[in-house]
Amino acid sequence: MTTLQNLSPHCRLLALVAFWVLSALPQLSAQNPKQLIADACENELHQRKQNALWMSQVERRIAGHEYREEEIDTVDGPVHHLLSVDGHEPSTSERKQDDDQIRDLKENPKARLMLRRNREAQEKKVDDLLRVIPAIFLFEGQGKQGDFERLAFVPNPHTNPRPTRRWHFTR
């Protein structure tokens, strides 16, 4: 099990967003690390408004099983199509269950509405997170690693966190 899988869902999202933002950065110029992250987060917020649709393959590990899926972004939210279970073709019953879920989304307006609402709620959480990342962390340049600039970050002790808010992420 990887370190990322051991994190709670909101910490995992934060780590993925930080990795995503950092990996999308061009080579560092003379910018300080905090401004670089602020610019990257602002750029990502701007790109998210473009509403570009995408498709990718994802792997999930649940209860000792590895599921590989095709994730297809739609205007209502991401839809998943099962490709393999533990490296093998899905069984007939797994394939039927997957097909039924996709058919339900296609034929049931309420299911699509729920998918859209979940997507909107999740998008708002990610947007909120991108807006606060530059303030809630302290960033420090750690030199180059190949063509990439290495950055470290720690929580900003001067940030007053809001009262504990539980984040729930749905798929």
FENDANOR-V630534 format. One record per residue. N is the residue number from 1. SS is DSSP state (~ for helix, > for strand, _ for the rest). PHI is phi in whole degrees, -180 to 180 (999 if undefined). OMEGA is omega in radians with two decimals (none if undefined). Layout:
BEGIN
((N:SS:PHI:OMEGA) (N:SS:PHI:OMEGA))
END
This chain:
BEGIN
((1:_:999:-3.11) (2:_:-81:3.10) (3:~:-58:-3.13) (4:~:-61:-3.14) (5:~:-71:-3.14) (6:~:-79:-3.11) (7:_:-77:3.05) (8:_:-68:-3.06) (9:~:-56:-3.10) (10:~:-73:3.05) (11:~:-69:3.11) (12:~:-64:3.11) (13:~:-63:3.13) (14:~:-61:3.13) (15:~:-64:3.13) (16:~:-66:3.11) (17:~:-64:3.13) (18:~:-61:3.12) (19:~:-62:-3.12) (20:~:-62:3.14) (21:~:-64:-3.10) (22:~:-66:-3.12) (23:~:-73:-3.14) (24:_:-87:-3.08) (25:_:-75:2.99) (26:_:-74:3.10) (27:_:-57:-3.14) (28:_:-68:2.99) (29:_:-99:3.14) (30:_:-80:-3.14) (31:_:-62:3.05) (32:_:-78:-3.06) (33:~:-57:-3.13) (34:~:-63:-3.13) (35:~:-68:3.12) (36:~:-61:3.12) (37:~:-65:3.12) (38:~:-59:3.12) (39:~:-65:3.14) (40:~:-65:3.13) (41:~:-65:3.12) (42:~:-63:3.10) (43:~:-62:3.13) (44:~:-65:3.09) (45:~:-60:3.11) (46:~:-64:-3.13) (47:~:-65:-3.12) (48:~:-65:3.12) (49:_:-72:-3.12) (50:_:-73:3.11) (51:_:55:3.10) (52:_:-74:3.10) (53:_:-90:-3.05) (54:_:-147:3.08) (55:>:-145:3.11) (56:>:-153:3.04) (57:>:-110:-3.12) (58:>:-127:3.06) (59:>:-121:3.09) (60:>:-125:3.06) (61:>:-118:-3.13) (62:>:-136:3.07) (63:_:49:3.07) (64:_:80:3.12) (65:>:-116:3.11) (66:>:-110:-3.14) (67:>:-110:3.06) (68:>:-109:-3.07) (69:>:-133:2.95) (70:>:-94:3.14) (71:>:-108:-3.08) (72:>:-118:3.13) (73:>:-80:3.08) (74:_:-123:3.12) (75:_:-64:3.13) (76:_:-91:-3.11) (77:_:147:-3.10) (78:>:-73:3.09) (79:>:-117:-3.10) (80:>:-111:3.10) (81:>:-125:-3.08) (82:>:-68:3.12) (83:>:-104:3.14) (84:>:-157:3.06) (85:>:-128:-3.11) (86:_:53:3.08) (87:_:81:-3.13) (88:>:-119:3.05) (89:_:-56:3.07) (90:_:-61:3.09) (91:_:-69:3.12) (92:~:-59:-3.13) (93:~:-70:3.09) (94:~:-66:3.12) (95:~:-65:3.14) (96:~:-64:3.12) (97:~:-61:3.11) (98:~:-63:3.12) (99:~:-62:3.13) (100:~:-64:3.12) (101:~:-64:3.13) (102:~:-67:3.11) (103:~:-62:3.13) (104:~:-61:3.10) (105:~:-64:-3.12) (106:~:-70:-3.01) (107:~:-99:-3.02) (108:_:-111:3.14) (109:~:-60:3.13) (110:~:-67:3.12) (111:~:-65:3.11) (112:~:-67:3.10) (113:~:-63:3.12) (114:~:-65:3.09) (115:~:-61:-3.14) (116:~:-64:3.14) (117:~:-64:3.08) (118:~:-62:3.13) (119:~:-62:-3.12) (120:~:-61:3.13) (121:~:-65:3.14) (122:~:-67:3.12) (123:~:-61:3.11) (124:~:-63:3.13) (125:~:-62:3.14) (126:~:-67:3.10) (127:~:-60:3.11) (128:~:-60:-3.14) (129:~:-64:3.12) (130:~:-62:3.14) (131:~:-71:-3.06) (132:~:-98:-3.10) (133:~:-52:-3.12) (134:~:-61:-3.11) (135:~:-92:-3.02) (136:~:-89:3.09) (137:>:-127:2.97) (138:>:-105:-3.08) (139:>:-113:-3.14) (140:>:-139:3.07) (141:>:-70:-3.14) (142:>:-125:3.09) (143:>:87:-3.10) (144:>:-92:3.01) (145:>:-133:-3.02) (146:_:67:3.12) (147:_:-87:-3.04) (148:>:-110:3.02) (149:>:-90:-3.12) (150:>:-95:3.12) (151:>:-122:3.02) (152:>:-116:3.08) (153:>:-144:3.10) (154:>:-137:3.10) (155:>:-59:3.10) (156:_:-79:-3.10) (157:_:-69:-3.12) (158:_:-91:3.11) (159:_:-86:3.09) (160:_:-89:-3.13) (161:_:-69:3.04) (162:_:-69:3.06) (163:_:-52:-3.10) (164:_:-50:-3.14) (165:_:-123:3.14) (166:_:-84:3.11) (167:_:-104:3.10) (168:_:-120:-3.13) (169:_:-112:3.13) (170:_:-115:3.11) (171:_:-112:none))
END
